[in-house]
Every structure is written in structure tokens, then in C-alpha cells.
């Protein structure tokens, strides 16, 4: 799985349209094998991003959980702590 795609479910506030699109873009980049499509493939690439964005939004809207929503700042702090532990000499 691409590490740049972040979980978007069960956050307060909910994921924005931009966050869902960014995740879709990362996914399409990953499976297409490139970050920027050629002009010949641009339309197919854009259509794929749009389709994945819509499917992702539908999924997020349909998911049900009994867990309390996660706080973005707390989750970001946890990620920074994990990164500092994995890469102690970075930064």
C-alpha cells in the first residue's frame, strides 16, 4: 500500500473533498506507475482519479462505526512519534 495514502474514515471533522481527491490521486499514481501521465494518457488518468474519488467518497459516506471519531492532531502527533522512533537521526 502506498504510504502517502492516509486513512480518512472516522475523523472529526470528516475528510474534505480535497483530502479524498488527494488520496485518489496517490492511488492512481501508484497503480499507473508514474506521477505525471503523458499527454496521450492524461484524459484516462484524470478519469481514473475522478472515478476513484467518487468511489472513495461513497465508501466513506456508507461506513458505520461505533468508535468515537479520531482527532487529527492526536493522530498526527502519533505519526510524528513513530517517525522519530524509526528515523532517530532525521530532522
C-alpha positions in Angstrom: 0.0 0.0 0.0 1.2 3.5 -0.7 2.4 5.1 2.5 1.2 8.5 1.3 -2.4 7.5 1.4 -3.8 8.3 4.8 -6.8 6.7 6.5 -9.8 9.1 6.1 -12.5 7.3 8.0 -13.9 8.3 11.4 -12.2 11.6 11.9 -13.7 14.8 13.3 -14.2 16.8 11.2 -14.8 14.4 8.4 -12.4 14.1 5.4 -12.7 17.0 3.0 -13.2 16.7 -0.7 -9.6 17.7 -1.2 -8.3 15.0 1.1 -10.4 12.4 -0.7 -9.2 13.6 -4.1 -5.5 13.7 -2.9 -5.8 10.0 -1.7 -7.4 9.1 -5.1 -4.6 10.8 -6.9 -2.0 9.0 -4.9 -3.7 5.7 -5.6 -3.9 6.3 -9.4 -0.3 7.4 -9.4 0.7 4.2 -7.6 -1.1 1.8 -9.9 -0.2 3.7 -13.1 3.4 3.7 -12.2 4.0 7.4 -12.7 3.4 10.7 -11.1 2.6 12.6 -14.3 0.9 10.9 -17.3 1.9 11.6 -20.9 -0.4 13.9 -22.9 -1.8 10.7 -24.6 -2.8 9.3 -21.2 -3.9 12.5 -19.4 -7.6 12.0 -20.1 -7.6 8.4 -18.9 -5.6 9.4 -15.8 -8.0 12.2 -14.9 -11.0 10.0 -15.5 -9.5 7.4 -13.2 -8.8 10.0 -10.5 -12.4 11.2 -10.7 -13.8 7.6 -10.5 -11.6 6.7 -7.5 -12.6 10.0 -5.8 -16.3 9.3 -6.2 -16.0 5.6 -5.1 -13.9 6.7 -2.1 -16.5 9.3 -1.1 -19.3 6.8 -1.5 -17.4 4.3 0.7 -16.6 6.9 3.4 -20.3 8.0 3.5 -21.5 4.4 3.8 -19.1 3.2 6.5 -20.6 2.9 10.0 -18.6 2.7 13.2 -19.4 2.8 16.9 -15.9 4.1 17.8 -15.5 7.7 18.7 -14.1 10.0 16.0 -10.3 10.3 16.0 -8.7 13.7 16.5 -6.5 14.7 13.6 -3.9 16.5 15.8 -3.6 13.5 18.1 -3.2 11.1 15.2 -0.6 13.4 13.6 1.4 13.6 16.8 1.4 9.7 17.0 2.6 9.6 13.4 5.4 12.0 14.2 6.4 10.0 17.2 6.5 6.8 15.2 8.6 8.5 12.6 11.0 9.9 15.2 11.4 6.4 16.6 12.0 4.8 13.1 14.4 7.6 12.0 16.1 9.0 15.1 18.7 11.0 13.2 16.3 12.7 10.8 15.4 16.3 11.2 
